[in-house]
């Protein structure tokens, strides 16, 4: 699964969850990365907390909201919980429970 930030969509970046049922990897992808640094910073703040130039901690409620109706599917919830458990064991969460994603 990955979160896509599209900086080409208009005055404000759009954010969408892509491949939401792929729980083996997690990243943030940026479309139009060479455009407006302010819009990118704002979009990353909407996701959670930026760690450094290559990583952002994404809030779980944001992921759930981006998943839309899929978030109510028991199989999707189980997949998400499994992914989050793996991230916790690997040290890829912060004290507030946000999950670390590589910015691609």
N, C-alpha and C positions, 0 to 999 in steps of 0.2 A: 504494500500500500504506500502511496505517497500523496503528499499535499502539494497541489500545484498553485503557485502564485503567478498570475498572469498580469504583467505590467503593461501589456499592450491593449488591454480591453477598454480603457477610457481614463478618466481623470483619477479614478481610484482603482487600485489593484483588485482583481477578483481572486477568490480563494476557493478551490474545489478539491474534494477528495477523489483520487483516481485509484483504480484497482483496489477497491475497499475490501475485497475478500481475499486479498493476498497478504497473509500475515507473516511471511518469512522475512520481510525486509520493511524498513520504514525510512523515508527520506522526505525532504522538501525540495521540489523542483521549481526553478524560476524561469518563466518565459519572458524574454525581453530584458534579460539581466543588465544589459548596458544602459537601460533607461532609468530615469528618475530615482536617485538614491533615497529621497524622502519617502516616496511611495513604497519602496521595498522595506525600509525601516518601519513604517507604519503597519504594513502587512505582517511583518514578523512579530510586531507587538500584539497584533490581533490574535496570533497563534499562541503566544505564551511569552517566553523570555529568551532573548538571544544570549548564547553563551560566549561565542567568539565568531570570527569571520566564517567558520565552516560548520557551525552547529547552532541549533535552536532547541529549546525545551518546549514541547507542544503540550498544552493543557488537554487532558483527557476529555473534558466536556466539549471542547472545541472539536475534537475528532468525532465525538458522538453527534454533535449538531451537523457537521459536514456530511455525515453518513445519511442524514435524513431518515426516512422511514426504516431503512435497513437496521438502524440502531435498536429497533424493537424485535428483530429476528433473534431467537435464542441461539442459533448456530453462529451468527455474526458476533453476538455478545461473548459466546464461549471462545471464539477465535481471538477477539480483542483481549479478553482476560488472559488468555494463554500468552499472547504477544507481550502484554504488560508484565506478566509474571517473569518471563524470560528477561525483559529489560531490567526489572528490579534485581534479579539474580546477577546480572552482568554489570550492574552499577550504572545503568543508563537512564536513571530517573533522578530527579532532584528532590529535596526534602518536601516539596509541595505536591509530589506525585506526578509531575509533568514528565513526559518521555522524550528522551534526546533523539534528535533527527539530524542527519547529515544534510547540509545544504548543497544540492547538486547544481 
